[in-house]
Amino acid sequence: MRAVLALMVVCATSLTSAAVDLPRSTPEAEGISSAALLKFIEAADEIDAMNSLMLVRHGKVVAEGWWAPYAPEDRHMLYSLSKSFTSTAVGMAIAEGKLSLDDTVLSFFPEDAPAEPSENLKAMRVRDLLSMSTGHHEEELKDFSFTATDEPLTKKFLAMPVAHKPGTHFVYNTPATYMCSAIVQKMTGEKVADFLRPRLFEPLGIENPKWGESPQGVTLGGFGLSVRTEDIAKFGQLYLQKGRWLDRQLLPAAWIEAATSRQVSNGSNPASDWEQGYGYQFWRCRHGCYRGDGAFGQYCIVMPEYDAVLAITSGVRDMQAVMSLAWDKLLPAMESDPLPEDAAAQEKLQAKLAALRIRPPTGAPTSPLAAKISGKTYQFLANERNVDSITFEFGDGEATIVTRGPAGERRFPCRFDGWPKVRTTLVRGPDLRSLLDPEQGLAASGAWTADDTYTVKLCLFETPFYLTTTYHFVGDEVTVDSEYNVAFGETKLPQLVGKQH
């Protein structure tokens, strides 16, 4: 059987397929009311932290929208949704006969094994890595550093104590996904990002995906992948179609069935989409659905019973609220048969989708103070934010903010009620990590929220993050207060106080 699967995948990877976007259709043609979809979009817009969404029904896109400055062509950081792509690489490597689910983890890295490995470590298999049932305690995983350079991360992983018998204890485990990536690289001779290129990315038309690497040159696996919203939808559609794409079987249907089924229990709360069971780097959901997901609301939700896929990127604090919105607003609207076309409702839906945007600061385009401080430079004492000075250049409804620090000088435009986009290497999100591409897309909108206060919302539009900063001017001083919409730790940054120089 393994030989047959290997032959199938080898043949598939030798073919080429034109990169095409998903076909488009009207909601009614695919059995969804445009009026009902509009209610879903309006409810999502109220969250004010959505970045994008795309709904696919019967293989066709029926609704798509990006909250400006987010846009269709921009890649978006997936965080742990990356794990589902790594699982796919493992499935393909198994289909090609490179490894098996029951291979022990130690068998791949004997050079990194502890001098006296425990019985639990010796029993740990590939399937335990995939199902996050390695037997580790959560406390032992918190201090795992993906930036460590003193020794291979594979060795660090194998050195951690394994308290439970593998396969019996679920703990969310990003280092385990890294090990899956390292195993694929060890057995195929290719990094996961490269291994997937001819097997997944190119057939689906996923162009120029970005994926970070560890200091040892291993694809991060558990996070670090950035692709477009439509790429997420295509990935979900591939799984919905049991691994078939156009005329090719890219991934065995049996693998998809196993990967998206409940392999381990992770709780018993019937109202929680995090306690419906876990597969091979996929979460089970309520309503017979499953998903890949990443921090702050990066979703690839597959709904087999409804023949639908929902791709979402966002920067939300309450991830359950986003899924509950889909269950409450979308699922009841999906009919088995086409509906009569409703041109008026479709026009309203398209108008709403076209007008989506992250809300800019509310205030005035200028202030009597603007001309007095324009061109002034404010100097800061040494600080952990690494900002030496800031200069403000104010115009009519526009500003240019110039920051200086150890990384040099950076300028970014800021517009009243708008989102001019630039690229920069200076501003970093609260957890972008040094392993990832330091260059980022940035867009800023600003308003005078009081005569002496200029408020800027700075959106890192290839990530879930935006930073709201208030500059409060009193005399020759400026007080700077900043807060991220989401973060893994504190959202508020240390306050800065600068004086005119």
Secondary structure, DSSP 4 states (H G I P E B T S, - for coil): -HHHHHHHHHHHHTS-----PPPB--TGGGTB-HHHHHHHHHHHHHHS-EEEEEEEETTEEEEEEE-BT--TT--EE-GGGHHHHHHHHHHHHHHTTS--TTSBSGGG-GGGS-SS--HHHHH-BHHHHHTT-S---HHHHHT--TT--SS-HHHHHHHS---S-TTS-----HHHHHHHHHHHHHHHSS-HHHHHIIIIIHHHT--S-EE-B-TTS-B-SSS-EEE-HHHHHHHHHHHHTTTEETTEE-S-HHHHHHHTS--B-----TT-TTSS-B-SS-EE-STT-EEEEETTTEEEEEEGGGTEEEEEEE--S-HHHHHHHIIIIIGGGB-SS-----HHHHHHHHHHHHT-BPPPPPSBS--TTHHHHTT-EEEE-S-TT---EEEEEE-SSEEEEEEEETTEEEEEEEETT---EEEESS---TT--TTS-S-EEEEEEEEEEETTEEEEEEE-TTSS-EEEEEEEEETTEEEEEEEES--SS-SBPPPEEEEE-
